[in-house]
């Protein structure tokens, strides 16, 4: 999975679950923070932009929407670039784009310039950082992956707690133009995070093992830059459909909650504090959700935990729409932070569990592309509803209904379709073969440590992974099919 030349390792290579992986996790933490917090933090400048360019709420909402749409919609492009050049160079170039967009936006003379610079250029730069960082995290962690995902996802609320008040201070001290310029300089840190994404080093023993599993005359198949075969997986299709519905309303409340508070007559600084409260709760909810998802009794049922998190988030939006004062919005932000953190910690963990390691780089790009349309429609649509009704209640009600609907889609789809797939003998046969391969790998590592250089014939007894060869998987599946045909004839 990942870079075909730079980042790829032999199939079956074990994730280190630590070591340099913690440095990769730190970089992923910062990148996730910038990627998800920026569209929300920029909303602090909306009031000034409305006054500067004489536009409406729906016009300024397009800034956050375009940012998110670029983050999501360029997923396939990111997958192709990562599979071609590797994660590290793609991320470093992305950091330059992210910074350049905000710097150019500080010289904007119309709202359209903000769309192009902040939305398109900065959005593309963040996308080129966000997706490769998740791919690298998936390579470095396996057993500890739910916890790693939760910790990395915590970067979003931490950044939101910092960027929202910082944006308010920068706006007061330097105006929105000076604030954009300084934020552009901060985004250069994405280049440093990209430098941390060191490809996994393949030992000589592992390389020899990988070559020994293939016949001498057989060449490794060329890796696809974008693998569309994931759409044959029913679980992936259900997940993508539900996620696309979910993001229609998921990002609406954080974008509008500050303006909601200002509309109730609260000061700008006091209103911006709501995002800090939301982010503070979210900060602890994500790692805790990762710990719970990693428990042995919970991990096989993580999709149901994910469904609960989505329903929790949707119901919070619906109840929060009835808030009439600042204290009501504070309570809303606390519960929204909890539910939003659970969704953020679990969404990519569930996707990794559905498609597996080999197809994750393509799957995440295609999922983000499908979600991009919904992201592009969600906040601007809510802005138009606000312009028409001048009531935030309807905006939050609509967002809550959309998010709740997605939970029912993924729950019913999992119960009716995915469970049937697991009962398919072919699927069980493939899972058994994969399990035997991993067992061979684990046994092989132990055997090499004990024997320490003793030369023995290659086989399962001394840990060489040639017990199950690529051709044998197909033979086992064909034998299973023949057996079922014979039973039908009898």
HELIX and SHEET records of a PDB file:
HELIX    1   1 UNK A   21  UNK A   41  1                                  21    
HELIX    2   2 UNK A   42  UNK A   45  5                                   4    
HELIX    3   3 UNK A   46  UNK A   53  1                                   8    
HELIX    4   4 UNK A   57  UNK A   73  1                                  17    
HELIX    5   5 UNK A   75  UNK A   85  1                                  11    
HELIX    6   6 UNK A   87  UNK A  105  1                                  19    
HELIX    7   7 UNK A  111  UNK A  114  1                                   4    
HELIX    8   8 UNK A  115  UNK A  122  3                                   8    
HELIX    9   9 UNK A  123  UNK A  140  1                                  18    
HELIX   10  10 UNK A  145  UNK A  186  1                                  42    
HELIX   11  11 UNK A  189  UNK A  195  1                                   7    
HELIX   12  12 UNK A  204  UNK A  212  1                                   9    
HELIX   13  13 UNK A  228  UNK A  232  5                                   5    
HELIX   14  14 UNK A  234  UNK A  250  1                                  17    
HELIX   15  15 UNK A  252  UNK A  263  1                                  12    
HELIX   16  16 UNK A  268  UNK A  293  1                                  26    
HELIX   17  17 UNK A  296  UNK A  299  1                                   4    
HELIX   18  18 UNK A  302  UNK A  320  1                                  19    
HELIX   19  19 UNK A  326  UNK A  355  1                                  30    
HELIX   20  20 UNK A  360  UNK A  389  1                                  30    
HELIX   21  21 UNK A  392  UNK A  413  1                                  22    
HELIX   22  22 UNK A  414  UNK A  418  3                                   5    
HELIX   23  23 UNK A  419  UNK A  422  1                                   4    
HELIX   24  24 UNK A  425  UNK A  451  1                                  27    
HELIX   25  25 UNK A  460  UNK A  462  5                                   3    
HELIX   26  26 UNK A  470  UNK A  489  1                                  20    
END                                                                             
